Each structure stands twice: as C-alpha cells, then as structure tokens.
Amino acid sequence: MDKHEEDTCTYTYKTCGNRRTIKRDGSFHRLCEFHRKKANALQKAYATKRRRELHSLRELVKQSVQVGRDCIDNNTNNTLFDLDEVEPIALSSQAAGFSDEEFAYLCLELQLL
C-alpha cells in the first residue's frame, strides 16, 4: 500500500479521494472530515430516536404498573389468583423478544419499583 492509499478516506459505499482526518494522538481516523461529520450526524439522529423510543417504553411500563396496582388495590377479597383456575401460557416460536438494551432497561425499571 503506497502513502496515498494509507491517508485516503476509507468510506465504504463510494470511493472518496479525500485525506483522512488526524486524531489528537496523531494517528489517522478512518474517514475524511466530510464523511466523519456525515456519520456523526446519522449516529446522533439514531441515538435521539432510540432515546425517544426508550422514553416511550418507560412511560408504557409506568402506566402498566399503575394499572396493575390499581387492580390489586380494587381487589376486595385479597386473593389474586385461584391456582386451580390458572392455565399455562403456550409458548410461541413467533413471539418477538426484547433487544439486549430493552431487556436491560426493563430490568432496571423493575428494580426501581
């Protein structure tokens, strides 16, 4: 690899002849300034969207917990379940799971209750 190829932007989707930017420690970033700004803007938009989704999920969990508490408070005979009447839930292979991030967030929320 010659000197020109070593300091050229390594943008994946299109050939870019711009020089790679230099880090504070003197080594090269992978991308030129233009593609770094573009990638950072996309990452910022994704992170903002993800925070909004997690906030909505947090609100949904809070509402669900409150509804559950209201049901328990309104239960006059203080028996939650008659175990003879409880039927097992069938497991479905089509059930959508939580991402690692969503699962960790839900665990955190449950610890705070």
N, CA, C and O atoms as a GROMACS GRO file, in nm:
protein
  452
    1MET      N    1   0.085  -0.117   0.000
    1MET     CA    2   0.000   0.000   0.000
    1MET      C    3   0.090   0.124   0.000
    1MET      O    4   0.179   0.138   0.084
    2ASP      N    5   0.066   0.213  -0.094
    2ASP     CA    6   0.151   0.332  -0.100
    2ASP      C    7   0.100   0.440  -0.005
    2ASP      O    8  -0.006   0.426   0.056
    3LYS      N    9   0.177   0.545   0.007
    3LYS     CA   10   0.148   0.652   0.102
    3LYS      C   11   0.011   0.716   0.077
    3LYS      O   12  -0.061   0.747   0.172
    4HIS      N   13  -0.025   0.734  -0.052
    4HIS     CA   14  -0.152   0.798  -0.085
    4HIS      C   15  -0.271   0.712  -0.038
    4HIS      O   16  -0.369   0.767   0.012
    5GLU      N   17  -0.263   0.580  -0.054
    5GLU     CA   18  -0.372   0.492  -0.012
    5GLU      C   19  -0.384   0.487   0.140
    5GLU      O   20  -0.494   0.468   0.192
    6GLU      N   21  -0.274   0.504   0.210
    6GLU     CA   22  -0.277   0.499   0.356
    6GLU      C   23  -0.350   0.617   0.417
    6GLU      O   24  -0.414   0.603   0.521
    7ASP      N   25  -0.341   0.734   0.354
    7ASP     CA   26  -0.405   0.852   0.413
    7ASP      C   27  -0.532   0.894   0.338
    7ASP      O   28  -0.576   1.008   0.353
    8THR      N   29  -0.592   0.803   0.259
    8THR     CA   30  -0.714   0.831   0.186
    8THR      C   31  -0.835   0.779   0.264
    8THR      O   32  -0.828   0.673   0.327
    9CYS      N   33  -0.943   0.852   0.258
    9CYS     CA   34  -1.068   0.816   0.327
    9CYS      C   35  -1.110   0.674   0.290
    9CYS      O   36  -1.102   0.635   0.174
   10THR      N   37  -1.153   0.598   0.388
   10THR     CA   38  -1.195   0.459   0.365
   10THR      C   39  -1.347   0.446   0.370
   10THR      O   40  -1.398   0.344   0.418
   11TYR      N   41  -1.418   0.546   0.320
   11TYR     CA   42  -1.564   0.541   0.314
   11TYR      C   43  -1.605   0.418   0.235
   11TYR      O   44  -1.553   0.394   0.126
   12THR      N   45  -1.698   0.340   0.289
   12THR     CA   46  -1.729   0.207   0.235
   12THR      C   47  -1.809   0.210   0.106
   12THR      O   48  -1.780   0.132   0.015
   13TYR      N   49  -1.907   0.296   0.095
   13TYR     CA   50  -2.006   0.286  -0.012
   13TYR      C   51  -1.965   0.356  -0.142
   13TYR      O   52  -2.030   0.336  -0.244
   14LYS      N   53  -1.862   0.434  -0.138
   14LYS     CA   54  -1.820   0.507  -0.257
   14LYS      C   55  -1.673   0.543  -0.242
   14LYS      O   56  -1.626   0.569  -0.131
   15THR      N   57  -1.602   0.545  -0.351
   15THR     CA   58  -1.462   0.583  -0.344
   15THR      C   59  -1.451   0.732  -0.312
   15THR      O   60  -1.515   0.816  -0.376
   16CYS      N   61  -1.371   0.762  -0.214
   16CYS     CA   62  -1.351   0.901  -0.173
   16CYS      C   63  -1.201   0.928  -0.174
   16CYS      O   64  -1.125   0.857  -0.108
   17GLY      N   65  -1.160   1.028  -0.245
   17GLY     CA   66  -1.019   1.060  -0.256
   17GLY      C   67  -0.970   1.160  -0.152
   17GLY      O   68  -0.854   1.200  -0.154
   18ASN      N   69  -1.058   1.202  -0.062
   18ASN     CA   70  -1.018   1.299   0.040
   18ASN      C   71  -0.923   1.237   0.141
   18ASN      O   72  -0.922   1.116   0.162
   19ARG      N   73  -0.843   1.323   0.202
   19ARG     CA   74  -0.750   1.275   0.305
   19ARG      C   75  -0.824   1.246   0.434
   19ARG      O   76  -0.919   1.315   0.470
   20ARG      N   77  -0.779   1.143   0.504
   20ARG     CA   78  -0.835   1.109   0.634
   20ARG      C   79  -0.796   1.216   0.734
   20ARG      O   80  -0.688   1.275   0.725
   21THR      N   81  -0.884   1.241   0.829
   21THR     CA   82  -0.851   1.338   0.933
   21THR      C   83  -0.759   1.273   1.036
   21THR      O   84  -0.749   1.151   1.045
   22ILE      N   85  -0.692   1.357   1.111
   22ILE     CA   86  -0.594   1.308   1.207
   22ILE      C   87  -0.650   1.323   1.348
   22ILE      O   88  -0.706   1.426   1.384
   23LYS      N   89  -0.634   1.218   1.427
   23LYS     CA   90  -0.679   1.218   1.566
   23LYS      C   91  -0.587   1.305   1.651
   23LYS      O   92  -0.481   1.348   1.606
   24ARG      N   93  -0.629   1.329   1.773
   24ARG     CA   94  -0.547   1.409   1.865
   24ARG      C   95  -0.414   1.342   1.895
   24ARG      O   96  -0.313   1.409   1.919
   25ASP      N   97  -0.414   1.208   1.893
   25ASP     CA   98  -0.289   1.137   1.924
   25ASP      C   99  -0.196   1.126   1.802
   25ASP      O  100  -0.089   1.067   1.813
   26GLY      N  101  -0.237   1.181   1.688
   26GLY     CA  102  -0.153   1.182   1.570
   26GLY      C  103  -0.182   1.071   1.471
   26GLY      O  104  -0.132   1.076   1.359
   27SER      N  105  -0.261   0.972   1.508
   27SER     CA  106  -0.296   0.865   1.415
   27SER      C  107  -0.414   0.910   1.328
   27SER      O  108  -0.479   1.010   1.357
   28PHE      N  109  -0.442   0.832   1.223
   28PHE     CA  110  -0.550   0.868   1.130
   28PHE      C  111  -0.685   0.813   1.176
   28PHE      O  112  -0.694   0.701   1.228
   29HIS      N  113  -0.790   0.894   1.156
   29HIS     CA  114  -0.926   0.841   1.162
   29HIS      C  115  -0.945   0.758   1.035
   29HIS      O  116  -0.861   0.764   0.945
   30ARG      N  117  -1.052   0.682   1.027
   30ARG     CA  118  -1.078   0.603   0.908
   30ARG      C  119  -1.133   0.689   0.794
   30ARG      O  120  -1.114   0.657   0.677
   31LEU      N  121  -1.202   0.799   0.828
   31LEU     CA  122  -1.274   0.877   0.728
   31LEU      C  123  -1.219   1.019   0.716
   31LEU      O  124  -1.147   1.068   0.803
   32CYS      N  125  -1.257   1.084   0.605
   32CYS     CA  126  -1.224   1.225   0.588
   32CYS      C  127  -1.320   1.308   0.673
   32CYS      O  128  -1.414   1.254   0.732
   33GLU      N  129  -1.296   1.438   0.680
   33GLU     CA  130  -1.379   1.526   0.762
   33GLU      C  131  -1.526   1.523   0.719
   33GLU      O  132  -1.615   1.518   0.803
   34PHE      N  133  -1.551   1.527   0.588
   34PHE     CA  134  -1.688   1.526   0.536
   34PHE      C  135  -1.762   1.400   0.580
   34PHE      O  136  -1.873   1.409   0.633
   35HIS      N  137  -1.702   1.284   0.558
   35HIS     CA  138  -1.770   1.159   0.592
   35HIS      C  139  -1.778   1.137   0.743
   35HIS      O  140  -1.872   1.071   0.790
   36ARG      N  141  -1.685   1.190   0.820
   36ARG     CA  142  -1.695   1.182   0.966
   36ARG      C  143  -1.814   1.264   1.015
   36ARG      O  144  -1.891   1.217   1.099
   37LYS      N  145  -1.830   1.386   0.962
   37LYS     CA  146  -1.944   1.470   1.001
   37LYS      C  147  -2.076   1.403   0.963
   37LYS      O  148  -2.172   1.405   1.039
   38LYS      N  149  -2.078   1.343   0.844
   38LYS     CA  150  -2.199   1.274   0.798
   38LYS      C  151  -2.231   1.155   0.889
   38LYS      O  152  -2.346   1.138   0.929
   39ALA      N  153  -2.132   1.075   0.921
   39ALA     CA  154  -2.152   0.959   1.008
   39ALA      C  155  -2.194   1.002   1.149
   39ALA      O  156  -2.282   0.941   1.209
   40ASN      N  157  -2.132   1.106   1.201
   40ASN     CA  158  -2.167   1.156   1.334
   40ASN      C  159  -2.310   1.210   1.339
   40ASN      O  160  -2.381   1.190   1.438
   41ALA      N  161  -2.353   1.278   1.232
   41ALA     CA  162  -2.490   1.330   1.227
   41ALA      C  163  -2.590   1.215   1.224
   41ALA      O  164  -2.693   1.221   1.293
   42LEU      N  165  -2.561   1.111   1.146
   42LEU     CA  166  -2.651   0.995   1.142
   42LEU      C  167  -2.656   0.925   1.278
   42LEU      O  168  -2.762   0.884   1.323
   43GLN      N  169  -2.542   0.914   1.343
   43GLN     CA  170  -2.536   0.849   1.474
   43GLN      C  171  -2.614   0.931   1.577
   43GLN      O  172  -2.683   0.875   1.663
   44LYS      N  173  -2.603   1.062   1.569
   44LYS     CA  174  -2.675   1.149   1.662
   44LYS      C  175  -2.826   1.135   1.642
   44LYS      O  176  -2.901   1.129   1.739
   45ALA      N  177  -2.870   1.130   1.516
   45ALA     CA  178  -3.012   1.113   1.487
   45ALA      C  179  -3.061   0.977   1.538
   45ALA      O  180  -3.170   0.968   1.595
   46TYR      N  181  -2.982   0.873   1.518
   46TYR     CA  182  -3.020   0.740   1.566
   46TYR      C  183  -3.029   0.738   1.718
   46TYR      O  184  -3.124   0.683   1.774
   47ALA      N  185  -2.933   0.799   1.785
   47ALA     CA  186  -2.932   0.800   1.932
   47ALA      C  187  -3.052   0.877   1.986
   47ALA      O  188  -3.113   0.836   2.085
   48THR      N  189  -3.087   0.987   1.921
   48THR     CA  190  -3.204   1.066   1.963
   48THR      C  191  -3.331   0.984   1.946
   48THR      O  192  -3.417   0.983   2.034
   49LYS      N  193  -3.344   0.916   1.833
   49LYS     CA  194  -3.460   0.831   1.809
   49LYS      C  195  -3.468   0.720   1.913
   49LYS      O  196  -3.576   0.691   1.965
   50ARG      N  197  -3.356   0.660   1.943
   50ARG     CA  198  -3.352   0.550   2.040
   50ARG      C  199  -3.391   0.598   2.180
   50ARG      O  200  -3.464   0.529   2.251
   51ARG      N  201  -3.342   0.717   2.219
   51ARG     CA  202  -3.379   0.773   2.349
   51ARG      C  203  -3.529   0.800   2.356
   51ARG      O  204  -3.593   0.774   2.458
   52ARG      N  205  -3.586   0.851   2.245
   52ARG     CA  206  -3.731   0.875   2.241
   52ARG      C  207  -3.808   0.745   2.256
   52ARG      O  208  -3.907   0.739   2.329
   53GLU      N  209  -3.763   0.639   2.186
   53GLU     CA  210  -3.830   0.509   2.196
   53GLU      C  211  -3.821   0.454   2.338
   53GLU      O  212  -3.920   0.402   2.390
   54LEU      N  213  -3.706   0.466   2.401
   54LEU     CA  214  -3.690   0.416   2.538
   54LEU      C  215  -3.774   0.497   2.636
   54LEU      O  216  -3.828   0.442   2.732
   55HIS      N  217  -3.786   0.627   2.612
   55HIS     CA  218  -3.871   0.710   2.697
   55HIS      C  219  -4.017   0.665   2.684
   55HIS      O  220  -4.088   0.655   2.785
   56SER      N  221  -4.062   0.639   2.562
   56SER     CA  222  -4.198   0.590   2.541
   56SER      C  223  -4.219   0.456   2.609
   56SER      O  224  -4.324   0.432   2.669
   57LEU      N  225  -4.119   0.370   2.599
   57LEU     CA  226  -4.127   0.239   2.664
   57LEU      C  227  -4.134   0.255   2.815
   57LEU      O  228  -4.209   0.184   2.882
   58ARG      N  229  -4.056   0.347   2.870
   58ARG     CA  230  -4.058   0.372   3.013
   58ARG      C  231  -4.196   0.420   3.058
   58ARG      O  232  -4.247   0.375   3.160
   59GLU      N  233  -4.256   0.510   2.981
   59GLU     CA  234  -4.390   0.559   3.014
   59GLU      C  235  -4.492   0.446   3.007
   59GLU      O  236  -4.581   0.438   3.092
   60LEU      N  237  -4.480   0.360   2.908
   60LEU     CA  238  -4.572   0.247   2.895
   60LEU      C  239  -4.559   0.152   3.014
   60LEU      O  240  -4.659   0.104   3.066
   61VAL      N  241  -4.436   0.126   3.056
   61VAL     CA  242  -4.414   0.040   3.173
   61VAL      C  243  -4.474   0.103   3.297
   61VAL      O  244  -4.539   0.034   3.376
   62LYS      N  245  -4.454   0.233   3.316
   62LYS     CA  246  -4.511   0.301   3.433
   62LYS      C  247  -4.663   0.292   3.433
   62LYS      O  248  -4.724   0.267   3.537
   63GLN      N  249  -4.725   0.313   3.316
   63GLN     CA  250  -4.870   0.305   3.307
   63GLN      C  251  -4.919   0.164   3.336
   63GLN      O  252  -5.019   0.145   3.406
   64SER      N  253  -4.850   0.064   3.282
   64SER     CA  254  -4.888  -0.075   3.304
   64SER      C  255  -4.878  -0.112   3.451
   64SER      O  256  -4.965  -0.180   3.505
   65VAL      N  257  -4.772  -0.067   3.516
   65VAL     CA  258  -4.753  -0.096   3.658
   65VAL      C  259  -4.863  -0.030   3.739
   65VAL      O  260  -4.915  -0.090   3.833
   66GLN      N  261  -4.898   0.093   3.705
   66GLN     CA  262  -5.003   0.164   3.779
   66GLN      C  263  -5.138   0.094   3.762
   66GLN      O  264  -5.213   0.081   3.858
   67VAL      N  265  -5.168   0.049   3.641
   67VAL     CA  266  -5.293  -0.023   3.617
   67VAL      C  267  -5.294  -0.151   3.700
   67VAL      O  268  -5.396  -0.185   3.760
   68GLY      N  269  -5.181  -0.221   3.704
   68GLY     CA  270  -5.171  -0.342   3.784
   68GLY      C  271  -5.191  -0.314   3.932
   68GLY      O  272  -5.259  -0.389   4.001
   69ARG      N  273  -5.134  -0.206   3.980
   69ARG     CA  274  -5.150  -0.169   4.122
   69ARG      C  275  -5.295  -0.132   4.151
   69ARG      O  276  -5.349  -0.166   4.256
   70ASP      N  277  -5.359  -0.061   4.057
   70ASP     CA  278  -5.499  -0.025   4.077
   70ASP      C  279  -5.586  -0.150   4.085
   70ASP      O  280  -5.678  -0.156   4.166
   71CYS      N  281  -5.558  -0.248   4.002
   71CYS     CA  282  -5.635  -0.374   4.005
   71CYS      C  283  -5.616  -0.444   4.139
   71CYS      O  284  -5.713  -0.496   4.195
   72ILE      N  285  -5.495  -0.445   4.190
   72ILE     CA  286  -5.469  -0.509   4.319
   72ILE      C  287  -5.540  -0.434   4.431
   72ILE      O  288  -5.599  -0.495   4.520
   73ASP      N  289  -5.534  -0.300   4.426
   73ASP     CA  290  -5.600  -0.219   4.529
   73ASP      C  291  -5.752  -0.239   4.528
   73ASP      O  292  -5.816  -0.236   4.634
   74ASN      N  293  -5.809  -0.260   4.411
   74ASN     CA  294  -5.954  -0.276   4.399
   74ASN      C  295  -6.000  -0.418   4.428
   74ASN      O  296  -6.120  -0.445   4.429
   75ASN      N  297  -5.908  -0.507   4.451
   75ASN     CA  298  -5.944  -0.646   4.477
   75ASN      C  299  -5.995  -0.657   4.620
   75ASN      O  300  -5.918  -0.643   4.716
   76THR      N  301  -6.124  -0.683   4.635
   76THR     CA  302  -6.185  -0.679   4.769
   76THR      C  303  -6.159  -0.804   4.851
   76THR      O  304  -6.157  -0.796   4.974
   77ASN      N  305  -6.139  -0.919   4.788
   77ASN     CA  306  -6.121  -1.039   4.869
   77ASN      C  307  -5.973  -1.074   4.889
   77ASN      O  308  -5.942  -1.178   4.947
   78ASN      N  309  -5.884  -0.989   4.842
   78ASN     CA  310  -5.739  -1.003   4.862
   78ASN      C  311  -5.680  -1.135   4.811
   78ASN      O  312  -5.571  -1.173   4.851
   79THR      N  313  -5.751  -1.204   4.724
   79THR     CA  314  -5.692  -1.321   4.660
   79THR      C  315  -5.664  -1.284   4.516
   79THR      O  316  -5.754  -1.247   4.441
   80LEU      N  317  -5.540  -1.294   4.478
   80LEU     CA  318  -5.502  -1.254   4.343
   80LEU      C  319  -5.538  -1.362   4.242
   80LEU      O  320  -5.596  -1.332   4.138
   81PHE      N  321  -5.503  -1.487   4.272
   81PHE     CA  322  -5.527  -1.594   4.177
   81PHE      C  323  -5.575  -1.719   4.251
   81PHE      O  324  -5.528  -1.750   4.360
   82ASP      N  325  -5.666  -1.786   4.190
   82ASP     CA  326  -5.701  -1.920   4.235
   82ASP      C  327  -5.618  -2.014   4.149
   82ASP      O  328  -5.644  -2.026   4.029
   83LEU      N  329  -5.518  -2.079   4.206
   83LEU     CA  330  -5.423  -2.157   4.129
   83LEU      C  331  -5.488  -2.271   4.051
   83LEU      O  332  -5.431  -2.318   3.952
   84ASP      N  333  -5.605  -2.316   4.093
   84ASP     CA  334  -5.675  -2.421   4.018
   84ASP      C  335  -5.731  -2.368   3.887
   84ASP      O  336  -5.757  -2.444   3.794
   85GLU      N  337  -5.750  -2.237   3.878
   85GLU     CA  338  -5.808  -2.178   3.758
   85GLU      C  339  -5.703  -2.120   3.664
   85GLU      O  340  -5.737  -2.074   3.556
   86VAL      N  341  -5.578  -2.122   3.703
   86VAL     CA  342  -5.472  -2.066   3.619
   86VAL      C  343  -5.432  -2.168   3.514
   86VAL      O  344  -5.402  -2.283   3.546
   87GLU      N  345  -5.431  -2.124   3.389
   87GLU     CA  346  -5.390  -2.213   3.280
   87GLU      C  347  -5.253  -2.170   3.231
   87GLU      O  348  -5.223  -2.050   3.229
   88PRO      N  349  -5.170  -2.267   3.191
   88PRO     CA  350  -5.037  -2.230   3.141
   88PRO      C  351  -5.048  -2.154   3.009
   88PRO      O  352  -5.141  -2.173   2.931
   89ILE      N  353  -4.951  -2.070   2.987
   89ILE     CA  354  -4.945  -1.993   2.864
   89ILE      C  355  -4.864  -2.072   2.763
   89ILE      O  356  -4.753  -2.116   2.793
   90ALA      N  357  -4.919  -2.092   2.644
   90ALA     CA  358  -4.848  -2.165   2.540
   90ALA      C  359  -4.734  -2.079   2.487
   90ALA      O  360  -4.753  -1.961   2.458
   91LEU      N  361  -4.618  -2.139   2.473
   91LEU     CA  362  -4.504  -2.067   2.418
   91LEU      C  363  -4.512  -2.069   2.267
   91LEU      O  364  -4.540  -2.173   2.207
   92SER      N  365  -4.488  -1.957   2.206
   92SER     CA  366  -4.493  -1.946   2.062
   92SER      C  367  -4.355  -1.912   2.010
   92SER      O  368  -4.286  -1.825   2.065
   93SER      N  369  -4.314  -1.980   1.905
   93SER     CA  370  -4.183  -1.950   1.848
   93SER      C  371  -4.185  -1.818   1.772
   93SER      O  372  -4.080  -1.766   1.735
   94GLN      N  373  -4.304  -1.762   1.750
   94GLN     CA  374  -4.315  -1.638   1.676
   94GLN      C  375  -4.316  -1.515   1.768
   94GLN      O  376  -4.327  -1.402   1.720
   95ALA      N  377  -4.303  -1.537   1.895
   95ALA     CA  378  -4.306  -1.424   1.989
   95ALA      C  379  -4.184  -1.336   1.967
   95ALA      O  380  -4.071  -1.385   1.957
   96ALA      N  381  -4.207  -1.207   1.960
   96ALA     CA  382  -4.097  -1.113   1.941
   96ALA      C  383  -4.031  -1.086   2.075
   96ALA      O  384  -4.100  -1.058   2.174
   97GLY      N  385  -3.901  -1.096   2.080
   97GLY     CA  386  -3.828  -1.073   2.204
   97GLY      C  387  -3.781  -0.930   2.216
   97GLY      O  388  -3.796  -0.850   2.123
   98PHE      N  389  -3.724  -0.899   2.328
   98PHE     CA  390  -3.667  -0.768   2.351
   98PHE      C  391  -3.522  -0.767   2.307
   98PHE      O  392  -3.454  -0.870   2.311
   99SER      N  393  -3.474  -0.652   2.264
   99SER     CA  394  -3.331  -0.638   2.237
   99SER      C  395  -3.258  -0.638   2.372
   99SER      O  396  -3.321  -0.622   2.476
  100ASP      N  397  -3.128  -0.655   2.369
  100ASP     CA  398  -3.050  -0.654   2.493
  100ASP      C  399  -3.069  -0.522   2.567
  100ASP      O  400  -3.080  -0.520   2.690
  101GLU      N  401  -3.074  -0.413   2.491
  101GLU     CA  402  -3.088  -0.281   2.552
  101GLU      C  403  -3.226  -0.266   2.617
  101GLU      O  404  -3.237  -0.213   2.728
  102GLU      N  405  -3.332  -0.313   2.549
  102GLU     CA  406  -3.466  -0.305   2.605
  102GLU      C  407  -3.479  -0.393   2.729
  102GLU      O  408  -3.541  -0.353   2.827
  103PHE      N  409  -3.421  -0.513   2.724
  103PHE     CA  410  -3.426  -0.604   2.837
  103PHE      C  411  -3.356  -0.542   2.958
  103PHE      O  412  -3.408  -0.548   3.070
  104ALA      N  413  -3.238  -0.484   2.936
  104ALA     CA  414  -3.165  -0.422   3.047
  104ALA      C  415  -3.245  -0.306   3.105
  104ALA      O  416  -3.248  -0.287   3.226
  105TYR      N  417  -3.309  -0.229   3.018
  105TYR     CA  418  -3.388  -0.116   3.065
  105TYR      C  419  -3.506  -0.164   3.149
  105TYR      O  420  -3.534  -0.107   3.255
  106LEU      N  421  -3.576  -0.267   3.102
  106LEU     CA  422  -3.690  -0.319   3.178
  106LEU      C  423  -3.646  -0.374   3.312
  106LEU      O  424  -3.715  -0.355   3.413
  107CYS      N  425  -3.532  -0.443   3.316
  107CYS     CA  426  -3.480  -0.494   3.443
  107CYS      C  427  -3.453  -0.379   3.539
  107CYS      O  428  -3.484  -0.387   3.658
  108LEU      N  429  -3.395  -0.272   3.487
  108LEU     CA  430  -3.366  -0.155   3.569
  108LEU      C  431  -3.496  -0.095   3.622
  108LEU      O  432  -3.504  -0.060   3.740
  109GLU      N  433  -3.596  -0.082   3.537
  109GLU     CA  434  -3.724  -0.025   3.579
  109GLU      C  435  -3.789  -0.112   3.687
  109GLU      O  436  -3.845  -0.059   3.783
  110LEU      N  437  -3.782  -0.243   3.672
  110LEU     CA  438  -3.843  -0.331   3.771
  110LEU      C  439  -3.772  -0.323   3.905
  110LEU      O  440  -3.835  -0.340   4.010
  111GLN      N  441  -3.643  -0.297   3.904
  111GLN     CA  442  -3.569  -0.283   4.029
  111GLN      C  443  -3.610  -0.156   4.102
  111GLN      O  444  -3.603  -0.150   4.225
  112LEU      N  445  -3.651  -0.055   4.028
  112LEU     CA  446  -3.688   0.073   4.088
  112LEU      C  447  -3.828   0.070   4.149
  112LEU      O  448  -3.864   0.160   4.225
  113LEU      N  449  -3.906  -0.031   4.116
  113LEU     CA  450  -4.045  -0.037   4.168
  113LEU      C  451  -4.049  -0.078   4.312
  113LEU      O  452  -4.157  -0.087   4.370
   0.00000   0.00000   0.00000
